[in-house]
Amino acid sequence: MKSVAAFLVILLGSLLLLLLASTFGTVHFSITEVMRIIVNRPETVRASVYLNLRLPRVLMAFLIGAALAVSGEGLQLTLKNPLADPYIIGISAGASFGAVLSLFLREVFRFTISLELLSLFFALTAAFLTYYVARRGGSASVTSLILSGVIISFLFNAAVTFLVVFAWRNIITLHFWSLGSLSGVSWEDILKFTPFAVIQFLAFMVLRRKMIIMAAGEEHAITVGLNPERIKGAVFFLVALTVSIAVSIAGLIGFVGLVIPHIVRMIFGVDSRAGLLANSLVGGAFLVACDTVARTLFQPTELPIGAITALVGAPVFIYLLRRKEVIGSG
Amino acid sequence: MGRAAEIKALRYSYGNGDVLNGIDLDVERGEVIGLLGENGSGKSTLLKIIAGILRDYEGSVRVFDEEVSRTTNKRLARMIAYLPQFFVPTFDLRVRTIVTFGRNPFVGFMKGLTGNDIEIVNRSMKAADVIGFSERLYSTLSGGERQRTVIAKALAQEGKMLLMDEFSAHLDPGHSQKVTKIALELAREKKLSVIAAFHDINQAISMSDRLLFLKDGNVIALGSSDEVVNENLMKEVYDADTCILENPVNKKPLVIFS
Protein backbone atom coordinates (compact mmCIF):
# COMPACT_ATOMS: atom_id res chain seq x y z
CA MET A 1 0.00 0.00 0.00
CA LYS A 2 2.80 2.36 0.89
CA SER A 3 4.38 1.89 -2.52
CA VAL A 4 1.05 2.42 -4.28
CA ALA A 5 0.71 5.74 -2.47
CA ALA A 6 4.29 6.67 -3.33
CA PHE A 7 3.61 5.80 -6.94
CA LEU A 8 0.51 7.99 -7.10
CA VAL A 9 2.41 10.90 -5.56
CA ILE A 10 5.13 10.49 -8.18
CA LEU A 11 2.61 10.26 -11.00
CA LEU A 12 0.69 13.37 -9.97
CA GLY A 13 3.85 15.22 -8.99
CA SER A 14 5.52 14.67 -12.34
CA LEU A 15 2.39 15.72 -14.28
CA LEU A 16 2.09 18.84 -12.16
CA LEU A 17 5.77 19.61 -12.65
CA LEU A 18 5.36 19.19 -16.40
CA LEU A 19 2.56 21.73 -16.41
CA LEU A 20 4.30 24.14 -14.06
CA ALA A 21 7.64 23.98 -15.88
CA SER A 22 5.94 24.88 -19.12
CA THR A 23 4.84 28.24 -17.66
CA PHE A 24 8.37 29.46 -16.84
CA GLY A 25 10.71 30.99 -19.35
CA THR A 26 11.62 34.15 -21.20
CA VAL A 27 7.91 34.42 -21.98
CA HIS A 28 5.93 33.72 -18.85
CA PHE A 29 2.50 32.11 -18.88
CA SER A 30 0.00 31.70 -16.08
CA ILE A 31 -1.53 28.28 -15.51
CA THR A 32 -4.98 29.54 -16.52
CA GLU A 33 -3.52 30.93 -19.72
CA VAL A 34 -1.87 27.58 -20.46
CA MET A 35 -5.21 25.84 -19.93
CA ARG A 36 -6.92 28.29 -22.26
CA ILE A 37 -4.26 27.85 -24.96
CA ILE A 38 -4.41 24.05 -24.79
CA VAL A 39 -8.20 23.95 -24.93
CA ASN A 40 -8.98 26.77 -27.39
CA ARG A 41 -5.84 26.84 -29.58
CA PRO A 42 -6.13 30.61 -30.24
CA GLU A 43 -4.14 32.00 -33.19
CA THR A 44 -2.06 34.44 -31.16
CA VAL A 45 1.69 34.85 -31.01
CA ARG A 46 1.76 33.86 -27.34
CA ALA A 47 -0.22 30.73 -28.08
CA SER A 48 2.13 29.88 -30.91
CA VAL A 49 5.16 30.38 -28.66
CA TYR A 50 3.64 28.03 -26.14
CA LEU A 51 2.42 25.35 -28.52
CA ASN A 52 5.35 25.29 -30.93
CA LEU A 53 8.30 26.12 -28.72
CA ARG A 54 7.58 25.71 -25.04
CA LEU A 55 5.37 22.66 -24.96
CA PRO A 56 7.42 20.41 -27.29
CA ARG A 57 10.56 21.35 -25.40
CA VAL A 58 9.14 20.41 -22.03
CA LEU A 59 7.66 17.18 -23.39
CA MET A 60 10.92 16.27 -25.10
CA ALA A 61 12.82 16.83 -21.86
CA PHE A 62 10.38 14.52 -20.15
CA LEU A 63 10.67 11.79 -22.78
CA ILE A 64 14.46 11.89 -22.95
CA GLY A 65 14.74 11.95 -19.17
CA ALA A 66 12.42 8.96 -18.95
CA ALA A 67 14.33 6.99 -21.59
CA LEU A 68 17.71 7.78 -20.02
CA ALA A 69 16.54 6.67 -16.58
CA VAL A 70 15.10 3.44 -17.99
CA SER A 71 18.36 2.88 -19.90
CA GLY A 72 20.40 3.39 -16.75
CA GLU A 73 18.21 0.99 -14.81
CA GLY A 74 18.62 -1.66 -17.50
CA LEU A 75 22.38 -1.26 -17.70
CA GLN A 76 22.86 -1.25 -13.94
CA LEU A 77 20.90 -4.45 -13.46
CA THR A 78 22.27 -6.32 -16.46
CA LEU A 79 25.89 -5.41 -15.80
CA LYS A 80 25.32 -5.69 -12.03
CA ASN A 81 27.02 -2.36 -11.74
CA PRO A 82 25.43 0.44 -9.67
CA LEU A 83 27.53 3.03 -11.50
CA ALA A 84 26.49 2.15 -15.04
CA ASP A 85 24.75 4.76 -17.18
CA PRO A 86 24.72 5.31 -20.95
CA TYR A 87 26.90 8.39 -20.57
CA ILE A 88 29.43 6.82 -18.23
CA ILE A 89 29.96 3.63 -20.19
CA GLY A 90 30.53 5.53 -23.43
CA ILE A 91 27.30 4.85 -25.35
CA SER A 92 26.45 8.55 -25.53
CA ALA A 93 29.92 9.49 -26.77
CA GLY A 94 29.76 6.76 -29.42
CA ALA A 95 26.34 7.99 -30.55
CA SER A 96 27.60 11.55 -30.69
CA PHE A 97 30.57 10.51 -32.81
CA GLY A 98 28.29 8.70 -35.24
CA ALA A 99 26.02 11.72 -35.57
CA VAL A 100 28.88 14.15 -36.12
CA LEU A 101 30.55 11.78 -38.56
CA SER A 102 27.39 11.70 -40.65
CA LEU A 103 27.23 15.53 -40.73
CA PHE A 104 30.93 15.64 -41.50
CA LEU A 105 30.63 13.25 -44.43
CA ARG A 106 27.78 15.27 -45.87
CA GLU A 107 29.56 18.61 -45.40
CA VAL A 108 33.02 17.64 -46.54
CA PHE A 109 32.51 14.76 -48.97
CA ARG A 110 28.87 15.33 -50.04
CA PHE A 111 28.26 11.76 -49.01
CA THR A 112 24.90 11.16 -47.34
CA ILE A 113 24.38 8.40 -44.81
CA SER A 114 21.61 8.30 -42.23
CA LEU A 115 22.62 10.19 -39.11
CA GLU A 116 20.56 7.95 -36.86
CA LEU A 117 21.96 4.76 -38.33
CA LEU A 118 25.57 5.84 -37.99
CA SER A 119 24.85 7.11 -34.52
CA LEU A 120 23.33 3.77 -33.52
CA PHE A 121 26.24 1.87 -35.02
CA PHE A 122 28.86 3.77 -33.04
CA ALA A 123 26.78 3.76 -29.86
CA LEU A 124 26.74 -0.04 -30.06
CA THR A 125 30.43 -0.16 -30.93
CA ALA A 126 31.20 1.95 -27.87
CA ALA A 127 29.06 -0.23 -25.60
CA PHE A 128 30.74 -3.46 -26.66
CA LEU A 129 34.23 -1.90 -26.69
CA THR A 130 33.79 -0.64 -23.15
CA TYR A 131 32.43 -3.95 -21.99
CA TYR A 132 35.10 -6.13 -23.55
CA VAL A 133 37.96 -3.85 -22.55
CA ALA A 134 36.76 -4.11 -18.94
CA ARG A 135 36.06 -7.83 -18.99
CA ARG A 136 38.50 -10.14 -17.20
CA GLY A 137 37.89 -13.81 -16.54
CA GLY A 138 34.24 -13.82 -17.47
CA SER A 139 33.04 -10.64 -15.81
CA ALA A 140 33.62 -6.92 -15.80
CA SER A 141 34.18 -5.44 -12.35
CA VAL A 142 32.41 -2.28 -11.26
CA THR A 143 35.45 -0.03 -11.40
CA SER A 144 37.11 -1.41 -14.50
CA LEU A 145 33.89 -0.92 -16.46
CA ILE A 146 33.79 2.71 -15.39
CA LEU A 147 37.44 3.23 -16.28
CA SER A 148 37.10 1.71 -19.70
CA GLY A 149 33.90 3.72 -20.23
CA VAL A 150 35.76 6.92 -19.45
CA ILE A 151 38.54 6.03 -21.89
CA ILE A 152 36.16 5.05 -24.69
CA SER A 153 34.25 8.30 -24.11
CA PHE A 154 37.48 10.29 -24.30
CA LEU A 155 38.37 8.58 -27.52
CA PHE A 156 35.05 9.29 -29.23
CA ASN A 157 34.82 12.84 -27.86
CA ALA A 158 38.31 13.59 -29.13
CA ALA A 159 37.31 12.27 -32.54
CA VAL A 160 34.23 14.52 -32.46
CA THR A 161 36.31 17.57 -31.62
CA PHE A 162 38.68 16.75 -34.43
CA LEU A 163 35.88 16.38 -36.99
CA VAL A 164 34.05 19.52 -35.88
CA VAL A 165 37.08 21.78 -35.93
CA PHE A 166 38.24 20.34 -39.21
CA ALA A 167 34.93 20.80 -40.98
CA TRP A 168 33.42 23.88 -39.42
CA ARG A 169 36.26 25.67 -37.56
CA ASN A 170 33.74 26.23 -34.79
CA ILE A 171 33.93 25.36 -31.13
CA ILE A 172 30.77 27.02 -29.80
CA THR A 173 28.22 24.58 -31.22
CA LEU A 174 30.50 21.73 -30.19
CA HIS A 175 30.30 22.98 -26.65
CA PHE A 176 26.52 22.89 -26.55
CA TRP A 177 26.50 19.54 -28.29
CA SER A 178 28.83 17.89 -25.81
CA LEU A 179 26.97 19.19 -22.78
CA GLY A 180 23.51 18.78 -24.20
CA SER A 181 20.79 21.27 -24.94
CA LEU A 182 17.10 21.06 -25.66
CA SER A 183 16.76 24.43 -27.37
CA GLY A 184 15.09 24.34 -30.76
CA VAL A 185 13.29 21.05 -30.16
CA SER A 186 10.23 20.61 -32.38
CA TRP A 187 7.21 18.34 -32.57
CA GLU A 188 8.98 16.39 -35.32
CA ASP A 189 11.71 15.47 -32.87
CA ILE A 190 9.09 14.19 -30.47
CA LEU A 191 7.48 12.11 -33.19
CA LYS A 192 10.87 10.70 -34.12
CA PHE A 193 11.89 9.84 -30.57
CA THR A 194 8.67 8.52 -29.03
CA PRO A 195 8.44 5.17 -30.88
CA PHE A 196 11.97 4.19 -29.81
CA ALA A 197 11.36 5.19 -26.21
CA VAL A 198 8.15 3.16 -26.20
CA ILE A 199 9.80 0.12 -27.80
CA GLN A 200 12.58 0.25 -25.23
CA PHE A 201 10.15 0.58 -22.38
CA LEU A 202 8.01 -2.36 -23.50
CA ALA A 203 11.01 -4.57 -24.22
CA PHE A 204 12.44 -3.79 -20.81
CA MET A 205 9.11 -4.72 -19.23
CA VAL A 206 9.43 -8.14 -20.83
CA LEU A 207 13.13 -8.45 -19.97
CA ARG A 208 12.88 -7.03 -16.49
CA ARG A 209 12.60 -10.32 -14.62
CA LYS A 210 15.68 -11.59 -16.46
CA MET A 211 17.58 -8.38 -15.79
CA ILE A 212 17.01 -8.79 -12.06
CA ILE A 213 18.31 -12.36 -12.30
CA MET A 214 21.40 -11.04 -14.09
CA ALA A 215 21.92 -8.58 -11.25
CA ALA A 216 22.53 -11.58 -9.00
CA GLY A 217 25.52 -12.72 -11.08
CA GLU A 218 26.18 -14.22 -14.49
CA GLU A 219 27.04 -17.72 -13.33
CA HIS A 220 23.91 -17.73 -11.27
CA ALA A 221 21.91 -16.55 -14.30
CA ILE A 222 23.25 -19.48 -16.35
CA THR A 223 22.28 -21.99 -13.68
CA VAL A 224 18.68 -20.81 -13.71
CA GLY A 225 18.54 -21.12 -17.46
CA LEU A 226 19.41 -17.72 -18.88
CA ASN A 227 21.83 -16.84 -21.63
CA PRO A 228 23.69 -13.80 -20.26
CA GLU A 229 25.38 -12.80 -23.52
CA ARG A 230 22.06 -12.67 -25.33
CA ILE A 231 20.42 -10.52 -22.63
CA LYS A 232 23.37 -8.15 -22.52
CA GLY A 233 23.26 -7.88 -26.29
CA ALA A 234 19.54 -7.06 -26.25
CA VAL A 235 19.93 -4.45 -23.51
CA PHE A 236 22.94 -2.83 -25.19
CA PHE A 237 21.03 -2.69 -28.46
CA LEU A 238 17.90 -1.15 -26.96
CA VAL A 239 19.86 1.39 -24.94
CA ALA A 240 22.02 2.30 -27.92
CA LEU A 241 18.89 2.72 -30.03
CA THR A 242 17.14 5.24 -27.77
CA VAL A 243 20.30 6.99 -26.66
CA SER A 244 21.51 7.52 -30.21
CA ILE A 245 18.22 9.18 -31.17
CA ALA A 246 18.27 11.22 -27.96
CA VAL A 247 21.82 12.35 -28.65
CA SER A 248 20.96 13.35 -32.22
CA ILE A 249 18.22 15.58 -30.81
CA ALA A 250 19.70 16.96 -27.62
CA GLY A 251 23.42 16.12 -27.50
CA LEU A 252 25.10 14.43 -24.57
CA ILE A 253 23.20 14.45 -21.30
CA GLY A 254 24.87 12.52 -18.51
CA PHE A 255 24.01 11.19 -15.07
CA VAL A 256 20.22 10.94 -15.45
CA GLY A 257 20.56 7.20 -15.96
CA LEU A 258 22.89 6.97 -13.00
CA VAL A 259 20.98 8.93 -10.40
CA ILE A 260 17.34 8.15 -11.04
CA PRO A 261 17.42 4.32 -10.73
CA HIS A 262 19.00 4.68 -7.28
CA ILE A 263 16.31 7.09 -6.13
CA VAL A 264 13.59 4.77 -7.42
CA ARG A 265 15.21 1.76 -5.71
CA MET A 266 15.33 3.64 -2.44
CA ILE A 267 11.58 4.20 -2.65
CA PHE A 268 10.32 0.95 -4.17
CA GLY A 269 13.12 -1.60 -3.75
CA VAL A 270 14.83 -3.40 -6.63
CA ASP A 271 12.17 -5.93 -7.49
CA SER A 272 9.04 -3.80 -7.50
CA ARG A 273 6.59 -4.08 -10.37
CA ALA A 274 6.32 -0.30 -10.43
CA GLY A 275 10.09 0.08 -10.81
CA LEU A 276 10.31 0.69 -14.53
CA LEU A 277 7.37 3.09 -14.78
CA ALA A 278 8.59 4.95 -11.70
CA ASN A 279 11.97 5.33 -13.39
CA SER A 280 10.28 6.86 -16.43
CA LEU A 281 8.28 9.32 -14.37
CA VAL A 282 11.05 10.38 -12.01
CA GLY A 283 13.60 10.53 -14.83
CA GLY A 284 11.24 12.59 -16.96
CA ALA A 285 10.42 14.97 -14.12
CA PHE A 286 14.10 15.30 -13.24
CA LEU A 287 15.14 16.30 -16.74
CA VAL A 288 12.20 18.71 -17.07
CA ALA A 289 13.33 20.37 -13.86
CA CYS A 290 16.95 20.52 -15.02
CA ASP A 291 15.92 21.96 -18.38
CA THR A 292 13.77 24.59 -16.69
CA VAL A 293 16.74 25.66 -14.60
CA ALA A 294 18.96 25.61 -17.70
CA ARG A 295 16.74 27.97 -19.63
CA THR A 296 15.59 30.31 -16.83
CA LEU A 297 18.52 30.72 -14.43
CA PHE A 298 20.48 33.17 -16.59
CA GLN A 299 17.77 34.09 -19.05
CA PRO A 300 17.81 35.06 -21.81
CA THR A 301 21.12 33.12 -21.96
CA GLU A 302 20.82 29.35 -21.73
CA LEU A 303 22.97 26.93 -19.79
CA PRO A 304 23.76 23.57 -21.38
CA ILE A 305 21.55 21.03 -19.64
CA GLY A 306 24.40 18.55 -19.13
CA ALA A 307 26.03 21.07 -16.79
CA ILE A 308 22.97 20.96 -14.55
CA THR A 309 22.60 17.17 -14.58
CA ALA A 310 26.32 16.79 -13.83
CA LEU A 311 26.03 19.21 -10.93
CA VAL A 312 23.43 16.91 -9.39
CA GLY A 313 24.85 13.61 -10.66
CA ALA A 314 28.54 13.90 -9.84
CA PRO A 315 28.02 14.08 -6.05
CA VAL A 316 25.72 11.06 -6.25
CA PHE A 317 28.35 9.20 -8.27
CA ILE A 318 30.99 10.02 -5.65
CA TYR A 319 28.69 8.92 -2.86
CA LEU A 320 28.03 5.58 -4.56
CA LEU A 321 31.70 5.07 -5.33
CA ARG A 322 32.62 5.66 -1.70
CA ARG A 323 30.16 3.13 -0.41
CA LYS A 324 32.30 0.07 0.20
CA GLU A 325 29.83 -2.68 -0.60
CA VAL A 326 29.32 -1.33 -4.11
CA ILE A 327 32.94 -1.86 -5.04
CA GLY A 328 33.37 -4.99 -2.96
CA SER A 329 30.74 -6.84 -4.92
CA GLY A 330 32.51 -6.17 -8.22
CA MET B 1 16.84 -44.79 -17.94
CA GLY B 2 20.48 -43.88 -17.92
CA ARG B 3 22.62 -42.73 -15.07
CA ALA B 4 22.35 -39.31 -13.47
CA ALA B 5 25.75 -38.38 -14.86
CA GLU B 6 28.36 -40.06 -17.01
CA ILE B 7 31.66 -38.25 -17.31
CA LYS B 8 34.34 -39.63 -19.62
CA ALA B 9 37.88 -38.38 -20.23
CA LEU B 10 36.96 -34.87 -19.17
CA ARG B 11 39.69 -32.29 -19.66
CA TYR B 12 39.51 -28.59 -19.04
CA SER B 13 41.94 -25.72 -19.23
CA TYR B 14 41.54 -22.01 -18.47
CA GLY B 15 44.31 -21.34 -20.94
CA ASN B 16 47.37 -21.84 -18.74
CA GLY B 17 47.74 -25.55 -18.11
CA ASP B 18 45.07 -28.17 -17.54
CA VAL B 19 42.84 -27.85 -14.52
CA LEU B 20 41.19 -31.19 -15.18
CA ASN B 21 43.24 -33.95 -16.80
CA GLY B 22 40.89 -36.68 -17.87
CA ILE B 23 38.20 -37.28 -15.27
CA ASP B 24 35.94 -40.37 -15.37
CA LEU B 25 32.92 -40.56 -13.10
CA ASP B 26 29.53 -42.25 -13.13
CA VAL B 27 26.86 -40.98 -10.79
CA GLU B 28 23.87 -43.22 -10.07
CA ARG B 29 20.42 -41.75 -9.62
CA GLY B 30 19.79 -40.63 -6.06
CA GLU B 31 23.43 -41.00 -5.11
CA VAL B 32 25.37 -38.42 -3.08
CA ILE B 33 28.97 -37.96 -4.21
CA GLY B 34 31.31 -36.02 -1.94
CA LEU B 35 34.02 -34.16 -3.81
CA LEU B 36 37.28 -33.61 -1.93
CA GLY B 37 40.67 -32.17 -2.65
CA GLU B 38 42.85 -29.16 -1.95
CA ASN B 39 41.99 -25.70 -3.14
CA GLY B 40 42.82 -25.58 -6.83
CA SER B 41 42.45 -29.33 -7.31
CA GLY B 42 39.63 -28.80 -9.83
CA LYS B 43 36.52 -29.34 -7.67
CA SER B 44 34.81 -26.07 -8.59
CA THR B 45 35.76 -26.43 -12.23
CA LEU B 46 34.21 -29.89 -12.39
CA LEU B 47 30.97 -28.62 -10.84
CA LYS B 48 30.85 -25.59 -13.14
CA ILE B 49 31.25 -27.83 -16.17
CA ILE B 50 28.37 -30.07 -15.10
CA ALA B 51 26.24 -26.98 -14.37
CA GLY B 52 26.80 -25.71 -17.92
CA ILE B 53 28.76 -22.62 -16.86
CA LEU B 54 32.00 -23.76 -18.55
CA ARG B 55 31.12 -25.26 -21.89
CA ASP B 56 34.41 -25.45 -23.76
CA TYR B 57 35.56 -28.74 -22.22
CA GLU B 58 37.06 -31.76 -23.95
CA GLY B 59 35.68 -35.24 -23.43
CA SER B 60 32.12 -36.11 -22.60
CA VAL B 61 29.81 -34.98 -19.80
CA ARG B 62 26.36 -36.52 -20.03
CA VAL B 63 23.65 -35.61 -17.54
CA PHE B 64 20.51 -37.75 -17.74
CA ASP B 65 21.63 -38.85 -21.21
CA GLU B 66 22.23 -35.34 -22.56
CA GLU B 67 25.62 -33.94 -23.44
CA VAL B 68 25.97 -30.74 -21.40
CA SER B 69 27.76 -28.69 -24.09
CA ARG B 70 24.93 -29.35 -26.54
CA THR B 71 22.08 -28.67 -24.12
CA THR B 72 20.60 -25.20 -23.66
CA ASN B 73 21.00 -23.38 -20.36
CA LYS B 74 17.27 -23.49 -19.91
CA ARG B 75 17.05 -27.24 -20.37
CA LEU B 76 19.97 -27.83 -18.03
CA ALA B 77 18.41 -25.59 -15.41
CA ARG B 78 15.33 -27.77 -15.46
CA MET B 79 17.47 -30.76 -14.46
CA ILE B 80 20.27 -29.29 -12.37
CA ALA B 81 20.30 -26.83 -9.48
CA TYR B 82 23.60 -25.30 -8.41
CA LEU B 83 24.44 -23.99 -4.98
CA PRO B 84 27.50 -21.72 -5.09
CA GLN B 85 29.75 -20.98 -2.15
CA PHE B 86 28.52 -17.40 -2.02
CA PHE B 87 25.39 -15.88 -3.40
CA VAL B 88 25.70 -12.10 -3.25
CA PRO B 89 23.29 -10.14 -5.42
CA THR B 90 24.57 -6.66 -6.30
CA PHE B 91 21.23 -5.10 -5.49
CA ASP B 92 19.22 -6.00 -2.46
CA LEU B 93 16.35 -8.40 -3.14
CA ARG B 94 13.56 -9.87 -1.12
CA VAL B 95 13.82 -13.55 -0.18
CA ARG B 96 10.72 -14.35 -2.21
CA THR B 97 12.21 -12.77 -5.33
CA ILE B 98 15.35 -14.86 -5.02
CA VAL B 99 13.43 -18.11 -4.54
CA THR B 100 11.29 -17.22 -7.54
CA PHE B 101 14.46 -17.12 -9.70
CA GLY B 102 14.35 -20.90 -9.43
CA ARG B 103 11.20 -20.93 -11.58
CA ASN B 104 12.88 -19.05 -14.42
CA PRO B 105 13.63 -22.17 -16.52
CA PHE B 106 9.90 -22.90 -16.68
CA VAL B 107 8.63 -19.44 -17.59
CA GLY B 108 7.65 -18.81 -21.21
CA PHE B 109 9.06 -15.83 -23.13
CA MET B 110 6.10 -13.48 -22.83
CA LYS B 111 4.19 -15.22 -20.06
CA GLY B 112 4.84 -14.42 -16.45
CA LEU B 113 4.72 -16.75 -13.49
CA THR B 114 1.66 -18.97 -13.21
CA GLY B 115 -0.27 -19.87 -10.08
CA ASN B 116 1.49 -23.22 -10.15
CA ASP B 117 4.89 -21.50 -10.07
CA ILE B 118 3.88 -19.45 -7.07
CA GLU B 119 2.61 -22.59 -5.36
CA ILE B 120 5.97 -24.31 -5.93
CA VAL B 121 7.85 -21.25 -4.64
CA ASN B 122 5.77 -21.27 -1.45
CA ARG B 123 6.28 -24.99 -0.98
CA SER B 124 10.04 -24.65 -1.46
CA MET B 125 10.18 -21.80 1.04
CA LYS B 126 8.33 -23.93 3.58
CA ALA B 127 10.63 -26.90 3.01
CA ALA B 128 13.78 -24.81 3.53
CA ASP B 129 12.13 -22.99 6.43
CA VAL B 130 12.44 -19.48 5.02
CA ILE B 131 8.73 -18.72 4.64
CA GLY B 132 8.76 -16.85 7.96
CA PHE B 133 10.95 -14.12 6.45
CA SER B 134 9.95 -14.33 2.81
CA GLU B 135 9.37 -10.57 2.51
CA ARG B 136 12.63 -9.56 4.17
CA LEU B 137 15.63 -8.24 2.28
CA TYR B 138 18.48 -10.67 1.70
CA SER B 139 21.07 -8.28 3.16
CA THR B 140 19.30 -8.32 6.53
CA LEU B 141 19.58 -12.11 6.90
CA SER B 142 22.16 -14.10 8.87
CA GLY B 143 24.60 -16.37 7.02
CA GLY B 144 22.53 -19.47 7.72
CA GLU B 145 19.28 -17.79 6.65
CA ARG B 146 20.90 -16.68 3.41
CA GLN B 147 22.05 -20.19 2.58
CA ARG B 148 18.57 -21.55 3.35
CA THR B 149 17.15 -18.98 0.95
CA VAL B 150 19.49 -20.28 -1.74
CA ILE B 151 18.44 -23.86 -0.92
CA ALA B 152 14.81 -22.84 -1.39
CA LYS B 153 15.70 -21.36 -4.77
CA ALA B 154 17.35 -24.64 -5.79
CA LEU B 155 14.30 -26.63 -4.64
CA ALA B 156 12.01 -24.39 -6.67
CA GLN B 157 13.83 -25.58 -9.80
CA GLU B 158 12.41 -29.05 -9.12
CA GLY B 159 15.37 -30.64 -10.85
CA LYS B 160 16.86 -34.10 -10.61
CA MET B 161 20.38 -33.16 -9.62
CA LEU B 162 21.93 -30.84 -7.07
CA LEU B 163 25.47 -29.46 -7.29
CA MET B 164 27.01 -27.89 -4.20
CA ASP B 165 30.30 -25.99 -4.26
CA GLU B 166 31.59 -25.86 -0.66
CA PHE B 167 28.15 -24.53 -0.03
CA SER B 168 28.55 -23.48 3.57
CA ALA B 169 32.32 -23.42 4.06
CA HIS B 170 32.35 -19.79 5.13
CA LEU B 171 29.88 -20.30 7.99
CA ASP B 172 30.93 -21.32 11.46
CA PRO B 173 31.07 -25.12 11.97
CA GLY B 174 27.69 -25.41 13.69
CA HIS B 175 25.78 -23.52 11.03
CA SER B 176 27.76 -25.10 8.22
CA GLN B 177 26.83 -28.58 9.43
CA LYS B 178 23.19 -27.60 9.87
CA VAL B 179 22.73 -25.92 6.51
CA THR B 180 24.53 -28.66 4.58
CA LYS B 181 22.44 -31.27 6.35
CA ILE B 182 19.21 -29.47 5.47
CA ALA B 183 20.21 -29.34 1.81
CA LEU B 184 21.20 -33.01 1.70
CA GLU B 185 18.18 -34.25 3.62
CA LEU B 186 15.88 -32.40 1.25
CA ALA B 187 17.86 -33.78 -1.68
CA ARG B 188 17.48 -37.34 -0.40
CA GLU B 189 13.80 -36.81 0.29
CA LYS B 190 13.33 -35.71 -3.32
CA LYS B 191 15.66 -38.46 -4.59
CA LEU B 192 18.02 -35.99 -6.19
CA SER B 193 21.47 -37.03 -7.33
CA VAL B 194 24.03 -34.85 -5.59
CA ILE B 195 27.60 -33.90 -6.32
CA ALA B 196 28.92 -31.80 -3.48
CA ALA B 197 32.37 -30.30 -2.98
CA PHE B 198 33.25 -30.31 0.71
CA HIS B 199 35.70 -28.26 2.69
CA ASP B 200 35.49 -30.51 5.76
CA ILE B 201 36.41 -34.15 5.14
CA ASN B 202 34.49 -35.53 8.11
CA GLN B 203 31.38 -33.71 6.96
CA ALA B 204 31.88 -35.30 3.54
CA ILE B 205 32.34 -38.77 5.01
CA SER B 206 29.22 -38.60 7.14
CA MET B 207 26.98 -37.17 4.40
CA SER B 208 28.06 -38.88 1.17
CA ASP B 209 27.51 -42.31 -0.35
CA ARG B 210 30.76 -42.22 -2.24
CA LEU B 211 33.79 -39.93 -2.13
CA LEU B 212 35.81 -38.62 -5.06
CA PHE B 213 39.29 -37.32 -4.32
CA LEU B 214 40.91 -34.95 -6.78
CA LYS B 215 44.52 -33.87 -6.93
CA ASP B 216 45.92 -31.58 -9.64
CA GLY B 217 42.99 -32.36 -11.88
CA ASN B 218 43.21 -36.16 -11.57
CA VAL B 219 40.97 -38.61 -9.74
CA ILE B 220 43.13 -40.32 -7.13
CA ALA B 221 40.42 -42.24 -5.31
CA LEU B 222 36.76 -43.01 -5.75
CA GLY B 223 34.58 -45.16 -3.52
CA SER B 224 32.79 -45.40 -0.18
CA SER B 225 34.57 -43.92 2.81
CA ASP B 226 35.25 -47.40 4.23
CA GLU B 227 36.94 -48.42 1.02
CA VAL B 228 39.10 -45.42 0.29
CA VAL B 229 39.82 -43.35 3.38
CA ASN B 230 43.19 -44.22 4.90
CA GLU B 231 46.31 -42.44 6.19
CA ASN B 232 48.19 -42.84 2.90
CA LEU B 233 45.42 -41.23 0.85
CA MET B 234 45.13 -38.34 3.32
CA LYS B 235 48.88 -37.80 3.07
CA GLU B 236 48.60 -37.72 -0.71
CA VAL B 237 45.58 -35.42 -0.86
CA TYR B 238 46.26 -32.97 1.93
CA ASP B 239 49.99 -33.48 2.47
CA ALA B 240 49.29 -33.87 6.18
CA ASP B 241 49.69 -36.60 8.77
CA THR B 242 46.43 -38.00 10.02
CA CYS B 243 45.08 -40.58 12.35
CA ILE B 244 41.89 -42.39 11.40
CA LEU B 245 39.45 -43.54 14.05
CA GLU B 246 35.94 -44.90 13.97
CA ASN B 247 33.33 -42.17 14.34
CA PRO B 248 31.25 -43.13 17.40
CA VAL B 249 28.16 -41.46 15.92
CA ASN B 250 27.90 -43.10 12.51
CA LYS B 251 30.57 -45.86 12.63
CA LYS B 252 32.27 -44.35 9.58
CA PRO B 253 35.92 -43.27 9.48
CA LEU B 254 36.83 -40.13 11.41
CA VAL B 255 39.89 -38.26 10.21
CA ILE B 256 41.99 -36.48 12.80
CA PHE B 257 44.71 -34.16 11.52
CA SER B 258 47.70 -34.59 13.78
Interface residues (C-beta under 8 A of the other chain):
Chain A: Q76 L77 K80 N81 P82 V206 R209 K210 I212 I213 A215 A216 G217 E219 H220 I222 T223 V224 G225 L226 N227 R265 G269 V270 D271 S329
Chain B: K48 A51 G52 I53 T72 N73 K74 R75 L76 A77 R78 I80 A81 Y82 P84 F87 V88 P89 T90 F91 D92 L93 R94 T97 I98 F101 G102 N104 P105 V107 F109 M110 G112 L137 K153 Q157
